[in-house]
Amino acid sequence: MKRRTIVLAVIFIAVSIAFAGWVSAQTKLAPNGAAVWDFIKKADYAKKWKMWPDTKPMHRGVDPHGALLNVYVNDAALKGIAAKKGKLPVESLVIIDNFNAQKKLEFIGIMYKIKGYNPKDGDWFWAQYTPDGKVVEEGKIDECIRCHAAQKSNDYVYSSKLK
């Protein structure tokens, strides 16, 4: 009886570890604008994710972003911000809803950190979407990289200091 319990416990643990690995693998995204869009829409980011700490809804934006912004982060980014290590971890996802002055959503921008994707520029994958999810641009977007390079020492982000 004792041996059977141990065997069942070992099997349960092994299956649990395998399932956890499978679930984790399902949330890793390829550098593909359509795949990232599908993920963030299914995640219902605007309702279920936290906003970047110490930012307010509809805070003032600067060009080329909208007049007003909402900046959302996934759990990986949120933990990285709190850790104050100077860089966000791999799989950090930052979503910026860009609104005009009349509070109409104009476009959605994302930064997604993928290990080895673009080491020269912080490993960020960039994408821009229309409000209905059409990919406008994706990948190593020159305009995004050039502007955010001014914050290279802060892992290419402007919202707050990471260290």
Secondary structure, DSSP 8 states (H G I E B T S, - for coil): -HHHHHHHHHHHHHHHHHHHHHHHHHH---S-HHHHHHHHHHHTHHHHSEE-TT--TTEE--TTS-SEEEEEE-HHHHHHHHHTSSS--TT-EEEEEEE-TT--EEEEEEEEE-TTS-GGGTTEEEEEE-TT--EEEEES-HHHHHHHGGGGGGTT--SS---
